Amino acid sequence: MTDLTIRQILDAMTRALDETARHFAKQKSKRAREHPQLRSELEDAADQNYDSGRAS
């Protein structure tokens, strides 16, 4: 029974983190549309993250 409870807690925490990540991604996207310089910086950061992930 304890394992099930721990699994439920971990699942709930994962869902909450996913929702938070989506929320912040929406905010960044909105700000990027409003500020072209920020958009460029976000695209550069995304490219760097992708490239570093491929290098691993």
Phi and psi restraints in degrees (value plus and minus 20) as a CYANA .aco file:
   2 THR   PHI     -83.5   -43.5
   2 THR   PSI     -62.1   -22.1
   3 ASP   PHI     -80.8   -40.8
   3 ASP   PSI     -60.2   -20.2
   4 LEU   PHI     -83.0   -43.0
   4 LEU   PSI     -62.8   -22.8
   5 THR   PHI     -84.2   -44.2
   5 THR   PSI     -63.3   -23.3
   6 ILE   PHI     -82.7   -42.7
   6 ILE   PSI     -63.0   -23.0
   7 ARG   PHI     -81.1   -41.1
   7 ARG   PSI     -62.3   -22.3
   8 GLN   PHI     -83.7   -43.7
   8 GLN   PSI     -60.8   -20.8
   9 ILE   PHI     -84.3   -44.3
   9 ILE   PSI     -65.6   -25.6
  10 LEU   PHI     -82.9   -42.9
  10 LEU   PSI     -60.0   -20.0
  11 ASP   PHI     -83.6   -43.6
  11 ASP   PSI     -63.0   -23.0
  12 ALA   PHI     -84.6   -44.6
  12 ALA   PSI     -60.8   -20.8
  13 MET   PHI     -85.2   -45.2
  13 MET   PSI     -59.9   -19.9
  14 THR   PHI     -83.5   -43.5
  14 THR   PSI     -64.0   -24.0
  15 ARG   PHI     -81.6   -41.6
  15 ARG   PSI     -62.8   -22.8
  16 ALA   PHI     -83.6   -43.6
  16 ALA   PSI     -61.0   -21.0
  17 LEU   PHI     -85.6   -45.6
  17 LEU   PSI     -59.7   -19.7
  18 ASP   PHI     -82.1   -42.1
  18 ASP   PSI     -63.6   -23.6
  19 GLU   PHI     -84.1   -44.1
  19 GLU   PSI     -60.6   -20.6
  20 THR   PHI     -84.4   -44.4
  20 THR   PSI     -63.7   -23.7
  21 ALA   PHI     -81.6   -41.6
  21 ALA   PSI     -62.3   -22.3
  22 ARG   PHI     -82.6   -42.6
  22 ARG   PSI     -61.6   -21.6
  23 HIS   PHI     -80.1   -40.1
  23 HIS   PSI     -69.0   -29.0
  24 PHE   PHI     -88.7   -48.7
  24 PHE   PSI     -53.7   -13.7
  25 ALA   PHI     -84.3   -44.3
  25 ALA   PSI     -59.3   -19.3
  26 LYS   PHI     -83.0   -43.0
  26 LYS   PSI     -64.0   -24.0
  27 GLN   PHI     -82.6   -42.6
  27 GLN   PSI     -64.0   -24.0
  28 LYS   PHI     -82.7   -42.7
  28 LYS   PSI     -62.1   -22.1
  29 SER   PHI     -82.5   -42.5
  29 SER   PSI     -63.0   -23.0
  30 LYS   PHI     -83.4   -43.4
  30 LYS   PSI     -66.0   -26.0
  31 ARG   PHI     -84.9   -44.9
  31 ARG   PSI     -55.8   -15.8
  32 ALA   PHI     -84.9   -44.9
  32 ALA   PSI     -57.1   -17.1
  33 ARG   PHI     -87.5   -47.5
  33 ARG   PSI     -54.6   -14.6
  34 GLU   PHI     -99.5   -59.5
  34 GLU   PSI     -45.5    -5.5
  35 HIS   PHI    -151.5  -111.5
  35 HIS   PSI      79.0   119.0
  36 PRO   PHI     -76.6   -36.6
  36 PRO   PSI     -55.8   -15.8
  37 GLN   PHI     -83.1   -43.1
  37 GLN   PSI     -62.6   -22.6
  38 LEU   PHI     -82.6   -42.6
  38 LEU   PSI     -59.6   -19.6
  39 ARG   PHI     -79.3   -39.3
  39 ARG   PSI     -64.8   -24.8
  40 SER   PHI     -81.6   -41.6
  40 SER   PSI     -63.0   -23.0
  41 GLU   PHI     -84.4   -44.4
  41 GLU   PSI     -60.4   -20.4
  42 LEU   PHI     -86.0   -46.0
  42 LEU   PSI     -60.1   -20.1
  43 GLU   PHI     -84.9   -44.9
  43 GLU   PSI     -60.9   -20.9
  44 ASP   PHI     -82.4   -42.4
  44 ASP   PSI     -62.8   -22.8
  45 ALA   PHI     -84.3   -44.3
  45 ALA   PSI     -60.4   -20.4
  46 ALA   PHI     -84.1   -44.1
  46 ALA   PSI     -61.0   -21.0
  47 ASP   PHI     -82.5   -42.5
  47 ASP   PSI     -62.9   -22.9
  48 GLN   PHI     -84.2   -44.2
  48 GLN   PSI     -61.5   -21.5
  49 ASN   PHI     -83.1   -43.1
  49 ASN   PSI     -61.9   -21.9
  50 TYR   PHI     -84.2   -44.2
  50 TYR   PSI     -66.3   -26.3
  51 ASP   PHI     -83.5   -43.5
  51 ASP   PSI     -60.8   -20.8
  52 SER   PHI     -88.9   -48.9
  52 SER   PSI     -51.9   -11.9
  53 GLY   PHI     -88.6   -48.6
  53 GLY   PSI     -55.6   -15.6
  54 ARG   PHI     -92.5   -52.5
  54 ARG   PSI     -49.9    -9.9
  55 ALA   PHI     -94.0   -54.0
  55 ALA   PSI     -41.7    -1.7
